[in-house]
Amino acid sequence: DYASSILFTTDYTVRRNGFRARYRTVSTDPPQTCSGRQTLTEPSGSLTDGSAPNEFYSPNLDCEWLIRPSAGAGVIEIEWTRFDLARRGDQVEILYGESSSAPSLGVFSWPSTSSDASIDRPA
């Protein structure tokens, strides 16, 4: 384990508006190959086929992610941060619903697609 401390110290003379910072942690562990169904409930996150950057994904994958937002969420947005699939037979499909028979919102395959997706909450 490791940690990073951020220290803020002031003296007694001057007061100012202060500061605000954002932080994030980045995993250095190799990604796990996807398999089966995973349910994602956090307001934001990521999903991957399990390949590391600049490496190929495994053959014969069958992965599924169910994004189940909280009651207050109105839209699910999906932004591709990397998209490079094989020419034949490999694809990502986004469905409007929980089952594999739900209506399709789009199929993404080779050639590389840069279209992001936005799924509105049902009325």
N, C-alpha and C positions, 0 to 999 in steps of 0.2 A: 504494500500500500504506500501511497505517497499523497501529499497534500500541498496546497499552496496557500499561504497566508497573505492577506492584503491588509495593510495597516494604515489607518487614517489618524493623524495626530494634528491637533491645532494648538496654537498658543492663545494667549488672552487678549491680543490686540485688535484684530480685524475679523469681521464676519463677512462672508460672501454667500453666493447662491449655492455653493456646493457642487456636487457632481453626481452622475449616475453612470453605471457601467453594466454591460451585459457580459455574461460568460457562457461558455459551453464546454463540455468535455468531448473529446474525440477518442473513440475506441481504437486501440492498436491491435486488438485481437482479430485474427482472421475471421471473416464472416462464416456463419454456419449455412450449409446448403439448405435451401428451403425444402419442406416436405409437408404434406397434409394440409390441414386448415389451421390458420392462426387468426384469432380474433383480436382486433386492434381497437382499443377504447380510449386511448389518450387523445387529447385535442390535436396533437400533431405527432409525427413520427416518420419513420421510413420503412420501406420494405425492399427486399433485394432477392435475387435468385441465389445469392450466396457466393457469387464469384468476387474475387478481389479485383481492384482496379487493374486493368491491363491483363487480365486472365480470363479464360473461357469458362462459361458455366458448364455444369455437368450434363450429360445426356440423360434422356428419359425422365425428366423432372415432371412432377404433377403437383403444383403448388396452388394454394388458394388463401387469400386474405379476405376476411370479412371486416370492413370498417364500420363499426357501430358507434356513431357519435352520441354525445350526451343530448338530452332533451332540448337544450337551448341552441344547438347547432342548426343552422339553416342550409348550409351548403357544404359539400365535401369537395375539396379541390385536390387534384392530383397533378403534380408537376414532375415530369421526367427529368432526372438529373444525369442520367446516362441511359441510352437506349441503342443497343446494337445486337440484333438477333440474326440467327442463321436465315438463309434465303428460303428454305422450304420447311414447312411444318412447325416452326416455332412462332408463337404469338402470345400476346397478352390481350385478354378480353375484359372489358368492364361491364358489369351487369347492374341493372337497377333493381336490386333486391337481394335477398339472402340465399336463394336456391340457385342451382345451376340451370334451372329452367326459366329464370327471370329474364325480362327483356334485355337485349344487348344494347348498350350505349355506344359501343365501338370496339373494333378489333384492331389492334396495333401489331404490325409485323414488319418484315423487311420490305422495302428499303426503310432505313431509319425514319422514325416518325418524331416530329418535334411538337405535335399537337398535345397540349395539356388537356385535362378534363375537369369539368365542373358538374357536380351532381346536386340538383336542388332537392330540398326536403319535400316530401309529398304534402299536398294541401290537405 
